[in-house]
Amino acid sequence: MSWLVALLVLSALIFFHELGHYSAARFFGVYVEVFSIGFGKKLFSFQWIGTQWQISAIPLGGYVKMKGQDDSDPTAISSDNDSYTTKKPWQRIIILLAGPLANFALAWVFFYAIALGGPQALSPVIGKIVKDSPAQEAGLLNGDKVLSINGDAISAWDELSESIKTSQGTMTLVIDRNDSRHFITLTPRISETTNLFKEKIQQRMVGIAPAGVTHTLDLSFTETLSYASKQTYETSFLIFQSVQKLLTGVVPAKEVGGVVSIVQITADATAYGWMSLCFFAALISVNLGVLNLLPIPALDGGHIMFNLYEMIRRKAPSEAVITQLTIGGWMILLGLMSLGLYNDITRLMQ
């Protein structure tokens, strides 16, 4: 059942991505011939408002086929008024951006739902204390709860961590220890650690780790909006960073996952409740948005680059160039999909 839910979630994310393209195309008067969820053989279809809506056999994505625009045949252009080809480059760019933007907007909706449900946050309660660290030397103990740092209230562990990283000089902590307040003064030290991508970095640290205590956030209306916006931005930035680290070799190719990993993680998330499912759905939605913006021909980002070229040079790239680059783009995409599938199978076998 969880795998069925995962496939439905993935299909819904693809649907909203393509719906973004579809809506923008119709707004600019472009005729949309086909709206497909999945690739390959058509399994089911119906005709509505002039468009063929269909579900296809391979659930690895989807597409909106507009008049005058076909990734499988870049030379299939049309000079009709309702053609994608005859629209101004800036209009085409908006149509192309509408898909990824729909994914970012959908992720925001998921994070907003999480905020309404009362998300969990890691409390600023100290667990492990490193031997001979500034924290131990200052007298911090396991179970101490940090209330403020240098007069700024602390309500979550990420706030505590950020305050230490960005601190300058000595810090004054107000802590709750067995229902009594204590004032602790300490000075962080610059130490070597690893970040999320396992890179070695220098960072101000005091030698503490969280106790794993959590609490439910009770957010106001404005805080709910802020939470959804912040989570969407931070998740998007993290995915952009991950792609950059992958391209520069910091993240090894074996970490690339495919559709099997996506479905498996989403299926696992359903076992932990709707909030966990919403979180991973938001994460995957942002992934779809970011990856489609990559400047690879056959992706939205590649077509945006073609249109930017046309805006700057006042002429479109030649059909031969577009065809060659599109073929190259498909080869890159098929290579990445094969790598992801290979890694998925390897992980399942292990």
C-alpha positions as CSV (number, residue, x, y, z in Angstrom):
1,M,0.0,0.0,0.0
2,S,2.8,2.4,0.9
3,W,4.4,1.9,-2.5
4,L,1.1,2.7,-4.2
5,V,0.9,5.9,-2.2
6,A,4.5,6.7,-3.2
7,L,3.7,6.3,-6.9
8,L,0.6,8.5,-6.5
9,V,2.6,11.2,-4.8
10,L,5.3,11.1,-7.5
11,S,2.6,11.2,-10.2
12,A,1.0,14.2,-8.5
13,L,4.3,16.1,-8.4
14,I,4.8,15.5,-12.1
15,F,1.2,16.5,-12.8
16,F,1.6,19.9,-11.1
17,H,4.9,20.5,-12.9
18,E,3.3,19.9,-16.3
19,L,0.2,21.8,-15.2
20,G,2.5,24.8,-14.7
21,H,3.7,24.5,-18.3
22,Y,0.2,23.9,-19.6
23,S,-1.4,26.9,-17.8
24,A,1.3,29.3,-19.0
25,A,1.1,28.0,-22.5
26,R,-2.7,28.4,-22.6
27,F,-2.3,31.9,-21.1
28,F,-0.1,32.9,-24.1
29,G,-2.4,31.3,-26.6
30,V,-0.3,28.2,-27.3
31,Y,-2.2,25.1,-28.4
32,V,-1.4,22.1,-26.2
33,E,-1.8,18.9,-28.1
34,V,-0.9,16.3,-25.4
35,F,-0.7,16.4,-21.6
36,S,1.0,13.1,-20.5
37,I,1.9,11.7,-17.1
38,G,4.6,9.1,-17.9
39,F,6.4,8.2,-21.1
40,G,6.1,5.4,-23.7
41,K,3.0,3.5,-24.5
42,K,-0.3,5.2,-23.9
43,L,-2.4,3.3,-21.3
44,F,-5.4,5.6,-20.9
45,S,-6.5,8.9,-22.5
46,F,-9.4,11.3,-23.0
47,Q,-10.0,14.5,-24.9
48,W,-10.8,17.7,-23.0
49,I,-10.7,21.4,-24.0
50,G,-8.8,20.5,-27.1
51,T,-6.0,18.6,-25.4
52,Q,-5.4,14.9,-25.2
53,W,-4.8,14.0,-21.5
54,Q,-3.1,10.6,-21.0
55,I,-1.3,8.3,-18.7
56,S,1.6,6.4,-20.2
57,A,3.4,3.2,-19.2
58,I,6.8,4.5,-17.9
59,P,6.2,6.6,-14.7
60,L,9.6,8.4,-14.9
61,G,8.2,11.9,-15.7
62,G,5.8,13.5,-18.0
63,Y,5.5,16.1,-20.7
64,V,3.3,18.7,-22.3
65,K,3.4,18.6,-26.1
66,M,2.8,22.1,-27.5
67,K,2.2,22.9,-31.1
68,G,5.6,23.8,-32.7
69,Q,7.7,22.3,-29.9
70,D,8.8,18.6,-29.7
71,D,11.9,17.4,-27.9
72,S,11.9,14.2,-29.9
73,D,12.0,16.2,-33.1
74,P,13.5,19.7,-32.7
75,T,12.8,20.5,-36.3
76,A,9.0,20.0,-35.9
77,I,8.2,23.8,-35.8
78,S,5.0,25.6,-36.8
79,S,4.4,29.2,-38.0
80,D,0.8,29.3,-36.9
81,N,-0.3,31.9,-34.4
82,D,-1.2,29.3,-31.7
83,S,2.3,27.8,-32.0
84,Y,5.0,27.8,-29.3
85,T,7.5,28.7,-32.0
86,T,5.8,32.0,-32.9
87,K,5.7,33.4,-29.3
88,K,8.3,35.9,-28.2
89,P,11.4,34.5,-26.4
90,W,10.4,36.0,-23.1
91,Q,6.9,34.4,-23.4
92,R,8.5,31.0,-24.1
93,I,10.8,31.5,-21.1
94,I,7.8,32.1,-18.8
95,I,6.1,29.0,-20.2
96,L,9.3,27.0,-19.5
97,L,9.8,28.5,-16.0
98,A,6.2,27.8,-15.1
99,G,6.8,24.0,-14.5
100,P,9.7,24.4,-12.0
101,L,7.9,27.3,-10.3
102,A,4.8,25.1,-9.9
103,N,7.1,22.6,-8.1
104,F,8.5,25.2,-5.7
105,A,4.9,26.5,-5.0
106,L,3.7,23.0,-4.3
107,A,6.6,22.4,-1.9
108,W,5.6,25.6,-0.1
109,V,2.1,24.2,0.2
110,F,3.4,21.0,1.7
111,F,5.6,22.9,4.2
112,Y,2.6,25.1,5.0
113,A,0.5,22.0,5.8
114,I,3.4,20.8,8.1
115,A,3.4,24.2,9.8
116,L,-0.3,24.0,10.5
117,G,0.0,20.5,11.9
118,G,2.6,21.6,14.5
119,P,6.1,20.7,13.3
120,Q,8.7,19.2,15.7
121,A,11.9,21.0,16.5
122,L,15.0,19.8,18.2
123,S,15.1,21.5,21.7
124,P,18.3,23.3,22.8
125,V,19.0,20.6,25.5
126,I,22.6,19.5,25.8
127,G,23.4,15.9,25.6
128,K,27.0,14.8,25.0
129,I,29.8,17.2,26.1
130,V,33.3,16.7,24.5
131,K,36.1,16.2,26.9
132,D,38.4,19.3,27.4
133,S,36.1,21.4,25.3
134,P,35.1,25.0,26.1
135,A,31.7,23.6,27.2
136,Q,33.2,21.3,29.8
137,E,35.7,23.9,31.0
138,A,32.9,26.4,31.5
139,G,30.9,23.9,33.6
140,L,28.0,22.9,31.2
141,L,26.3,19.6,32.1
142,N,24.3,17.0,30.4
143,G,20.7,18.0,30.4
144,D,21.2,21.7,30.6
145,K,18.7,23.7,28.5
146,V,20.0,26.8,26.8
147,L,17.5,29.7,27.2
148,S,19.4,32.5,25.7
149,I,22.8,33.5,24.3
150,N,24.1,37.1,24.7
151,G,20.6,38.2,25.5
152,D,19.0,36.6,22.5
153,A,16.3,34.0,23.3
154,I,17.0,30.4,22.1
155,S,14.1,28.1,21.3
156,A,15.6,25.4,19.1
157,W,18.9,23.6,18.6
158,D,19.5,25.1,15.1
159,E,19.3,28.6,16.7
160,L,21.9,27.6,19.3
161,S,24.1,26.1,16.6
162,E,23.9,29.2,14.4
163,S,24.6,31.5,17.3
164,I,27.8,29.6,18.1
165,K,29.0,29.5,14.5
166,T,28.5,33.3,14.0
167,S,29.7,34.4,17.4
168,Q,32.5,36.8,18.0
169,G,34.5,36.4,21.2
170,T,33.0,35.4,24.5
171,M,29.4,34.2,24.8
172,T,27.1,34.4,27.9
173,L,24.6,31.6,28.1
174,V,21.6,31.5,30.4
175,I,20.7,27.9,31.1
176,D,17.9,26.0,32.9
177,R,19.4,23.3,35.2
178,N,16.9,21.5,37.4
179,D,14.4,24.4,37.2
180,S,17.0,27.0,38.3
181,R,18.8,29.5,36.1
182,H,22.6,29.7,35.7
183,F,24.9,32.0,33.8
184,I,27.7,30.4,31.9
185,T,30.5,32.3,30.1
186,L,32.6,30.6,27.5
187,T,34.6,31.2,24.3
188,P,34.1,29.0,21.3
189,R,37.2,27.6,19.6
190,I,37.8,27.2,15.8
191,S,37.9,23.4,15.2
192,E,37.9,21.1,12.2
193,T,34.6,19.3,11.4
194,T,32.7,18.0,8.4
195,N,29.7,19.5,6.8
196,L,26.7,17.8,5.2
197,F,28.7,16.9,2.1
198,K,31.5,15.4,4.2
199,E,33.9,18.3,3.4
200,K,36.4,19.3,6.1
201,I,35.7,22.8,7.3
202,Q,36.9,25.2,10.1
203,Q,34.1,26.3,12.4
204,R,33.6,27.9,15.8
205,M,32.5,25.2,18.2
206,V,32.1,24.7,22.0
207,G,31.9,20.9,22.1
208,I,28.3,20.0,22.7
209,A,25.7,17.7,21.0
210,P,21.9,17.7,21.3
211,A,20.2,15.4,23.8
212,G,17.6,14.5,21.1
213,V,14.7,16.2,23.0
214,T,12.0,17.6,20.7
215,H,9.1,20.0,21.1
216,T,6.1,21.0,19.0
217,L,6.2,24.4,17.5
218,D,3.0,26.5,18.1
219,L,3.1,28.9,15.2
220,S,1.0,32.0,14.6
221,F,-0.4,32.8,11.2
222,T,2.5,34.9,10.2
223,E,5.0,32.4,11.7
224,T,3.3,29.7,9.7
225,L,3.8,31.6,6.4
226,S,7.4,32.4,7.4
227,Y,8.1,28.7,8.3
228,A,6.8,27.5,4.9
229,S,8.8,30.1,3.0
230,K,12.0,29.5,5.0
231,Q,11.8,25.7,4.5
232,T,11.1,26.1,0.8
233,Y,14.1,28.4,0.4
234,E,16.5,26.4,2.5
235,T,15.5,23.1,0.8
236,S,15.9,24.7,-2.7
237,F,19.3,26.1,-1.7
238,L,20.4,22.7,-0.4
239,I,19.4,20.9,-3.6
240,F,21.3,23.5,-5.7
241,Q,24.3,23.0,-3.5
242,S,24.0,19.2,-3.9
243,V,24.0,19.5,-7.7
244,Q,27.0,21.8,-7.6
245,K,28.9,19.4,-5.3
246,L,28.0,16.5,-7.5
247,L,29.3,18.3,-10.6
248,T,32.6,19.3,-8.9
249,G,33.2,15.7,-7.6
250,V,32.7,16.5,-3.9
251,V,29.6,14.2,-3.8
252,P,30.6,10.8,-5.4
253,A,28.5,9.5,-8.3
254,K,27.5,6.5,-6.2
255,E,25.2,8.8,-4.2
256,V,23.0,9.6,-7.2
257,G,19.6,7.9,-6.8
258,G,16.9,7.1,-9.3
259,V,13.2,6.7,-9.3
260,V,13.5,3.5,-7.2
261,S,15.1,5.4,-4.4
262,I,12.5,8.2,-4.7
263,V,9.6,5.7,-4.5
264,Q,11.3,3.7,-1.7
265,I,12.0,6.8,0.5
266,T,8.5,8.1,0.0
267,A,7.0,4.7,0.8
268,D,9.0,4.6,4.0
269,A,7.9,8.1,4.9
270,T,4.2,7.0,4.8
271,A,4.8,4.7,7.7
272,Y,5.7,7.7,9.9
273,G,2.5,9.6,9.2
274,W,1.2,12.3,6.9
275,M,3.6,15.0,8.2
276,S,6.6,12.9,7.2
277,L,5.1,12.1,3.8
278,C,4.5,15.9,3.3
279,F,8.1,16.6,4.1
280,F,9.5,14.1,1.6
281,A,6.9,15.1,-1.0
282,A,8.1,18.7,-0.6
283,L,11.7,17.6,-0.9
284,I,11.1,15.7,-4.1
285,S,9.0,18.5,-5.5
286,V,11.9,20.9,-5.0
287,N,14.2,18.3,-6.6
288,L,12.1,18.3,-9.7
289,G,12.1,22.0,-9.9
290,V,15.8,22.4,-9.5
291,L,16.8,19.6,-11.8
292,N,14.5,20.8,-14.6
293,L,16.3,24.2,-14.4
294,L,19.7,22.6,-15.2
295,P,21.0,24.0,-18.6
296,I,20.7,20.6,-20.3
297,P,19.0,20.5,-23.7
298,A,15.7,18.5,-23.5
299,L,15.2,20.0,-20.0
300,D,13.4,23.3,-19.3
301,G,16.7,24.9,-18.4
302,G,18.2,24.0,-21.8
303,H,15.3,25.5,-23.7
304,I,15.6,28.6,-21.5
305,M,19.2,28.9,-22.6
306,F,18.2,28.7,-26.3
307,N,15.6,31.5,-25.8
308,L,18.1,33.7,-23.9
309,Y,20.5,33.2,-26.8
310,E,17.8,34.3,-29.2
311,M,17.0,37.4,-27.0
312,I,20.7,38.4,-26.9
313,R,21.7,37.6,-30.5
314,R,18.3,38.6,-32.0
315,K,18.1,35.3,-33.9
316,A,17.4,31.7,-33.0
317,P,20.1,29.1,-33.0
318,S,20.2,27.0,-36.2
319,E,18.1,23.9,-36.4
320,A,21.3,21.8,-36.8
321,V,22.8,23.2,-33.5
322,I,19.5,22.7,-31.6
323,T,19.2,19.1,-32.9
324,Q,22.8,18.2,-32.0
325,L,22.6,19.8,-28.5
326,T,19.2,18.1,-27.9
327,I,20.6,14.7,-28.8
328,G,23.5,15.4,-26.5
329,G,21.1,16.4,-23.8
330,W,19.1,13.2,-24.1
331,M,22.3,11.2,-23.9
332,I,23.2,13.0,-20.7
333,L,19.8,12.4,-19.2
334,L,19.7,8.7,-20.2
335,G,23.2,8.4,-18.7
336,L,22.1,10.0,-15.4
337,M,18.9,7.8,-15.3
338,S,21.0,4.7,-15.9
339,L,23.5,5.7,-13.2
340,G,20.6,6.3,-10.8
341,L,19.0,3.0,-11.6
342,Y,22.3,1.1,-11.3
343,N,22.9,2.7,-7.8
344,D,19.3,1.9,-6.8
345,I,19.8,-1.8,-7.7
346,T,23.2,-1.9,-6.0
347,R,21.7,-0.5,-2.8
348,L,18.8,-2.9,-2.9
349,M,21.2,-5.9,-3.4
350,Q,23.3,-4.7,-0.4
